[in-house]
Amino acid sequence: MAARRGRGGHRWRHRVRRFGITALFLAVATGLWHLQERELRDELSWQGVTTWQDLTPLTFHRVLRNDGFLVGWSDVRVNPLWVGYQLRRVEDPAAGPRPGFRRDWRALWPISTESYFGSGYDRGHLAPNYAIAAVHGSGAQRDTFLMSNMSPQRPALNRRLWQRLEEVVMDHFVPRFAALQVITGPIFPERFQDNVLNRVGLVEVPEAFYKILVVPGDEPRALAFIMPQRVSGDEPLDDFLVSIDEVEVRTGLDFLPRLAPAAAEALEGRVDTAGWGLEAVARLPGRF
C-alpha cells in the first residue's frame, strides 16, 4: 500500500513539474511574441502607436497589424478608429492590378465584401491601395482590401475629394519630404446614441474623416484635415485644414503619444502650412 502511495506521489510530482515547464515555456514564448509584435508595430509608427486619451467602450480598440500598416479596430463601431502607415520616396512608383475585397476573420462581427451594396456608400479605403502598393509591395496592397480597412464614405467624398488628397500626399508631399507618417480614420457624432442606428449593416456610418500627415525628424512638421461626408468633391483641400488637437478632441484618441509635451504642443496645437506647398496643389483635379 505504501509503495503504491509512493508511486502515486511520484506521478503527481512529475505531472506538476511537466505542467510547470509547459507554463514557463508558454510564458516565455508569449513574452517574446509580444516583444516582437511591439517592435514590428513601432516600425510602422513614429512616436508611438495611436492610443486613447481616456479608456471608454467607444475608444477601446484592438490593433490589427497588416503588411505595411496598422489598424485600430473597434468592435463597437465596427470600424477602424484609426489606420497608421508610413510612406517614403520610391523610384517609379506603381501598383499592380486591384485585388478583390476580402472579409477579415479578426473582426468580431461578420462584415462581408457585399455589406455595402445598395447602401449609397462606398467601401472607402483608409490605407490607400496605390500608395501602400507603391511603397510596401503587392502583399501590402492585398491587405488594403480587407474589410477591416474600409469605412462607409459617400461617393463624392471617396471618389473625388478624398482621392485628390491621397494623390497629393503620394505625388507631391512624399517626393518633397522623402518620408511621411500618415494616420487617418473616421469621426463619429459626439453622442453615441445619436448615431447608433445609422449603420450600413453592422458598420456605423461616420459623419466625417480625418487625415494627419507628419514629417518625422528632430523638427517635425504636420498637416491635418477633417473632411465631412457631405462635400461636392471639388473644394480646395486647404478648406479642410485643422490642428491635430482638434482631431484628438473629435475622436478621443491620442496621436504620437511618445512625443515630448513641449514638442507635442508646438506640433499639434496649430495649423502651419509653411514648407508644404499646399496652395499650389490644393485645387488639382483628380487623376480619374
VOGU-3710 file (C-alpha; in Angstrom, 3 decimals, decimal comma):
1> maarrgrggh> 0,000/0,000/0,000  2,804/2,391/0,940  4,620/1,546/-2,287  1,504/2,385/-4,317  1,135/5,694/-2,478  4,786/6,427/-3,209  4,362/5,697/-6,896  1,206/7,869/-6,967  3,032/10,761/-5,320  5,885/10,410/-7,768
11> rwrhrvrrfg> 3,495/10,561/-10,745  1,736/13,614/-9,251  5,057/15,439/-8,775  6,075/14,508/-12,315  2,826/15,940/-13,698  3,208/19,151/-11,695  6,799/19,518/-12,893  5,758/18,915/-16,504  2,897/21,427/-16,164  5,306/23,993/-14,702
21> italflavat> 7,770/23,530/-17,568  4,946/23,890/-20,113  3,610/27,014/-18,383  7,104/28,531/-18,290  7,614/27,769/-21,991  4,272/29,373/-22,869  5,048/32,448/-20,758  8,459/32,911/-22,405  7,037/32,330/-25,899  4,194/34,778/-25,245
31> glwhlqerel> 6,613/37,390/-23,919  8,869/37,023/-26,943  5,852/37,288/-29,266  4,655/40,483/-27,561  8,162/41,961/-27,734  8,473/41,148/-31,425  4,950/42,424/-32,098  5,703/45,719/-30,358  8,890/46,117/-32,373  7,016/45,454/-35,621
41> rdelswqgvt> 4,316/47,956/-34,663  6,939/50,552/-33,783  8,463/50,125/-37,234  5,130/51,279/-38,721  4,724/54,234/-36,359  6,631/57,376/-35,486  6,456/58,499/-31,844  4,265/55,597/-30,820  1,143/53,732/-31,844  -2,087/55,729/-31,569
51> twqdltpltf> -3,915/55,093/-28,302  -6,897/56,507/-26,399  -6,944/59,599/-24,183  -9,443/58,038/-21,757  -10,407/54,394/-21,934  -14,137/54,027/-22,659  -16,116/51,416/-24,624  -16,190/53,864/-27,545  -12,440/54,467/-27,686  -11,259/50,950/-26,848
61> hrvlrndgfl> -9,796/49,203/-29,879  -7,607/46,306/-30,899  -4,509/46,871/-33,006  -4,503/44,717/-36,135  -1,121/44,510/-37,845  -1,136/44,160/-41,603  1,629/44,141/-44,159  2,610/47,823/-44,323  0,008/49,378/-41,997  -1,739/49,165/-38,630
71> vgwsdvrvnp> -5,470/49,284/-37,951  -7,027/50,383/-34,651  -10,171/48,253/-34,905  -13,336/48,942/-32,875  -15,809/46,102/-32,384  -18,324/48,660/-31,054  -18,244/50,995/-34,059  -17,419/48,024/-36,351  -14,924/50,408/-37,939  -11,262/51,250/-37,827
81> lwvgyqlrrv> -10,888/54,152/-35,386  -7,512/54,877/-36,986  -5,166/53,472/-39,595  -1,454/54,290/-39,476  1,230/53,809/-42,111  4,495/55,268/-43,356  5,255/56,382/-46,889  8,665/57,013/-48,398  10,010/58,216/-51,697  10,395/55,422/-54,255
91> edpaagprpg> 11,669/55,400/-57,815  8,944/54,871/-60,425  6,071/54,177/-58,006  3,471/51,785/-59,375  0,702/49,483/-58,195  -0,423/46,134/-59,506  -3,989/45,205/-60,508  -6,610/45,905/-57,856  -7,192/42,782/-55,736  -10,656/41,704/-54,665
101> frrdwralwp> -12,188/42,767/-51,355  -11,838/40,215/-48,550  -13,503/39,621/-45,202  -11,157/39,918/-42,198  -11,539/36,969/-39,811  -10,087/39,091/-36,970  -13,191/41,318/-36,823  -15,685/40,166/-34,190  -18,694/40,860/-36,433  -19,137/39,330/-39,903
111> istesyfgsg> -18,560/42,114/-42,437  -18,845/40,594/-45,871  -17,485/42,077/-49,064  -21,077/42,763/-50,136  -22,167/44,501/-46,908  -22,243/47,976/-48,508  -24,194/47,043/-51,661  -27,283/49,197/-52,180  -26,466/51,439/-49,209  -25,419/54,550/-51,147
121> ydrghlapny> -21,970/54,387/-49,532  -18,638/53,302/-50,992  -16,238/50,912/-49,316  -13,798/53,701/-48,512  -10,151/52,674/-48,134  -8,311/54,200/-45,192  -4,896/52,729/-46,009  -4,882/53,643/-49,727  -4,432/50,973/-52,376  -2,000/52,859/-54,634
131> aiaavhgsga> 0,324/54,411/-52,050  0,618/51,263/-49,958  1,253/49,141/-53,058  3,895/51,530/-54,414  5,816/51,716/-51,133  5,186/48,368/-49,429  4,516/45,934/-52,283  1,840/43,580/-53,539  1,270/41,749/-50,248  0,515/45,028/-48,510
141> qrdtflmsnm> -1,724/46,051/-51,408  -3,815/42,901/-50,888  -4,196/43,757/-47,195  -5,660/47,170/-48,072  -8,668/45,307/-49,493  -9,533/43,683/-46,176  -12,951/44,888/-44,983  -11,321/45,986/-41,715  -9,630/48,739/-43,745  -12,972/50,086/-45,021
151> spqrpalnrr> -15,359/52,707/-43,715  -18,579/53,965/-45,356  -17,886/57,052/-47,491  -20,261/58,929/-49,745  -19,193/58,699/-53,405  -18,406/62,424/-53,814  -16,020/62,204/-50,879  -14,446/58,821/-51,639  -14,051/59,187/-55,398  -13,239/62,872/-55,557
161> lwqrleevvm> -12,123/64,943/-52,556  -10,590/62,093/-50,520  -8,935/60,638/-53,600  -7,499/64,033/-54,516  -5,951/64,298/-51,051  -4,447/60,813/-51,324  -2,959/61,704/-54,708  -1,438/64,946/-53,414  0,112/63,063/-50,499  1,778/60,459/-52,712
171> dhfvprfaal> 2,557/62,603/-55,774  3,694/65,826/-54,076  4,284/65,575/-50,328  6,202/62,286/-50,268  8,664/63,402/-53,012  9,049/66,759/-51,240  9,871/65,334/-47,806  11,103/61,788/-48,656  9,095/60,251/-45,782  5,724/60,754/-44,107
181> qvitgpifpe> 3,824/59,245/-41,200  0,105/59,123/-42,003  -2,740/58,500/-39,533  -6,283/58,509/-40,842  -9,749/57,445/-39,777  -13,412/58,256/-39,227  -15,097/60,788/-36,951  -18,450/59,997/-35,350  -21,046/62,270/-33,713  -20,224/63,277/-30,154
191> rfqdnvlnrv> -23,187/61,402/-28,677  -23,126/57,690/-29,487  -26,895/57,342/-29,074  -27,494/59,900/-31,831  -25,790/57,676/-34,397  -26,172/54,152/-33,057  -28,732/53,137/-35,704  -27,018/54,937/-38,581  -25,332/51,870/-39,984  -24,548/50,054/-43,187
201> glvevpeafy> -25,433/46,582/-41,978  -23,411/46,382/-38,757  -20,959/49,147/-39,712  -21,570/52,566/-38,143  -21,558/55,458/-40,628  -19,127/58,290/-39,723  -20,010/61,957/-40,084  -16,505/62,912/-41,289  -12,970/61,627/-41,832  -9,567/62,900/-40,751
211> kilvvpgdep> -6,074/62,548/-42,157  -2,914/63,546/-40,275  0,389/63,931/-42,123  3,645/64,172/-40,170  7,178/64,721/-41,455  9,309/62,831/-38,900  12,538/64,262/-37,549  14,074/66,485/-34,892  11,974/69,390/-36,171  8,784/67,668/-37,316
221> ralafimpqr> 6,006/69,392/-39,207  2,411/68,333/-39,655  -0,812/68,941/-41,500  -4,232/67,658/-40,506  -7,552/67,617/-42,357  -11,147/66,882/-41,421  -13,469/66,220/-44,365  -17,218/65,804/-43,815  -19,305/63,254/-45,667  -21,371/65,950/-47,388
231> vsgdeplddf> -18,980/67,512/-49,901  -19,243/68,197/-53,617  -15,709/66,871/-54,190  -14,345/69,957/-55,976  -13,486/72,028/-52,893  -9,896/73,179/-52,305  -8,066/70,860/-49,946  -6,966/73,719/-47,706  -10,608/74,450/-46,842  -10,448/71,451/-44,521
241> lvsidevevr> -7,266/72,171/-42,565  -7,429/71,741/-38,775  -4,977/71,211/-35,931  -4,122/67,744/-34,658  -5,523/68,843/-31,306  -8,921/69,331/-32,940  -8,813/65,816/-34,373  -7,970/64,470/-30,909  -10,915/66,340/-29,393  -13,277/64,986/-32,067
251> tgldflprla> -12,059/61,379/-31,788  -10,901/60,887/-28,194  -7,629/59,454/-29,493  -4,040/60,326/-28,624  -1,805/60,550/-31,682  2,013/60,471/-31,437  1,823/59,524/-27,726  5,614/59,404/-27,220  6,201/62,942/-28,400  7,584/65,149/-25,625
261> paaaealegr> 4,914/67,504/-24,193  6,575/70,699/-25,418  7,093/69,267/-28,903  3,522/67,954/-28,964  2,131/71,362/-28,010  4,091/73,053/-30,787  3,240/70,453/-33,434  -0,334/69,576/-32,572  -1,793/72,843/-31,348  -1,680/74,946/-34,530
271> vdtagwglea> -2,179/74,883/-38,278  1,097/75,624/-40,061  1,332/75,083/-43,814  4,823/76,558/-44,226  7,024/74,424/-46,443  4,294/72,084/-47,680  3,455/73,856/-50,927  -0,201/73,108/-50,280  -1,606/76,137/-52,070  -0,057/75,001/-55,345
281> varlpgrf> -1,808/71,609/-55,215  -4,983/72,294/-53,231  -7,119/72,696/-56,366  -5,590/69,997/-58,560  -8,185/67,716/-60,190  -8,106/64,016/-59,514  -6,433/61,566/-61,870  -9,670/59,854/-62,771
//
